[in-house]
Amino acid sequence: MNVSSRITGGLFLLALLVSLNGCMTNAAIEHATGTSSRDYPSGSGESIHYDMHYQPHPAYYGLLPLTVPADIATSPIQFGFYLWHRHK
């Protein structure tokens, strides 16, 4: 494998990982900061926006060394779900 294909593959992998959800990391940061924001679809076709505030737990920042690799390891599953949900 030559250098240019490794660089191209690495850039593609990086773009893929950045574009995926990262739900475990996102949940850890939301619990650490105590804020969360969600958009849910409604029956009228417009989304309903919820801003949730709760007691922050800064100890959740300690989970980031576990959640980031877990999100990367599950990224193929997340990508498959993303494709399935997108074409649904």
Stockholm file with secondary structure:
# STOCKHOLM 1.0

chainA/1-88         MNVSSRITGGLFLLALLVSLNGCMTNAAIEHATGTSSRDYPSGSGESIHYDMHYQPHPAYYGLLPLTVPADIATSPIQFGFYLWHRHK
#=GR chainA/1-88 SS CCHHHHHHHHHHHHHHHHHSCCHHHHHHHHHHHTEEEEEEECTTSSEEEEEEECCCCGGGGGGHHHHHHHHHHTHHHHHHHHHHHHTC
#=GC SS_cons        CCHHHHHHHHHHHHHHHHHSCCHHHHHHHHHHHTEEEEEEECTTSSEEEEEEECCCCGGGGGGHHHHHHHHHHTHHHHHHHHHHHHTC
//
